[in-house]
Amino acid sequence: MNGMMNAYLKRARQIIGNRTPAETEYDNTVLACLAGGTDIQSAIAAANREHPDEALKPEPDQWVDLAARYDYLRQHKEILKKLGIKE
């Protein structure tokens, strides 16, 4: 089990990449909005208002990928919570 968990965490770090504390706060704002039922465009707009230095300005063709990224982050946080791992 430990080997699988370490492999998962390593792969997750590769996918998510290195994030600054400010970028992590931005992501958490987007995730909170999404959890409240907001669509991805509105969630990004809210995070942009709250964290203007980290604001994303996606092109129209990037929304699907951005939504997938935040869905991955949401699932990753749920997995960490279930495993009792603090970020």
Secondary structure, DSSP 8 states (H G I E B T S, - for coil): -HHHHHHHHHHHHHHH----HHHHHHHHHHHHHHHTT--HHHHHHHHHHH-GGG-----GGGHHHHHHHHHHHHHHHHHHHHHT---
